[in-house]
Amino acid sequence: MVGKLRCVVVAVDGSEESMNALRWALQNLNLRSQGEDSGTGNFVILHAQPPPTIAAGLNPAAIPFGGPSNVEVPAFTAAIEAHQKRITEAIMDHALKICAEKNVPVKTRVVVGDPKEVICDVTEKLQADLLVMGCRNVGAIKRMFLGSVSNYCINHVQCPVMVVKETV
């Protein structure tokens, strides 16, 4: 890239594709050093943790037979949250290990919510110069039903987006 970047957000979800995107960013991007233009160069590793209802595959609007759509079982929700926390810690540990191998300091952010929306929100709030993310390269049918987080971000985030599709 021409010039140096002040803030790069790298979205990771635990997939090998997202970790390859992180490796690509660490190898190929120049961040402005501290003090230049009064900005601090930052790599921000972002993980979007789905809310417990999404993680459990629950869609309150799709409960059959007109049953209650807002019924929660606290123990079930707590178990899902604890499981998600362990997964998030493993994902961030893996990402930080990759950064340590490259001797690059990073900041981390974990945000709970719909990944496509929170990635865009955090990228905007940080006034990032670039969003880097991996692409799972699923087929057209899966993408039609599941949506594509990278495609959503390309169309909604305010900064350039680099989608890394191949292994590094």
C-alpha positions, 0 to 999 in steps of 0.5 A: 500500500502507498503511504502508511496507515494509522489504524488497521482493523483485522477481523478474526473469527477463528477460521484459518481464513481469518488468521491468514488475513491477519498474517497477510496484514502483519506481513504487508502493511506499514503502520505510521509510527507513534508521533507521526501526524500526532497519530499512533499506529495501531493494529486492532484485532477484532472478534465479533462474538454472536449473542447467545441466541444466535450462537444457540441457533435460536431465532425468536421470530421463528418459534413454531405454533405461536409460542412465546418468543421471548422465553429464556432459560437462564441456565442455558443462556449462561452455559452458552455465554461461558462456552462462547467466552472460552471460544473467544479466548482461544481465538484471541490467544491464537491471534496474539500468538501470530502477532507475537511471532511477527513481534508486532504490538496489537490492541484487541477488541471483543464485541458482542453482536451480529458480526457483520454489524459490529465489525462495521460499527467498530471500524467506524468508531476507530476511524480505521484506515483499512479493514482486513478480513478473510473470506471462507469462500462458501458456495453461492447457495450457502452464501444466499442463505447465510449471507456473507460477512465480508460482502456486507462489510465491503458495502457498509464500512466507510474505509477500504476493505481488504478481503484475503481469500488465499492462504499466505 
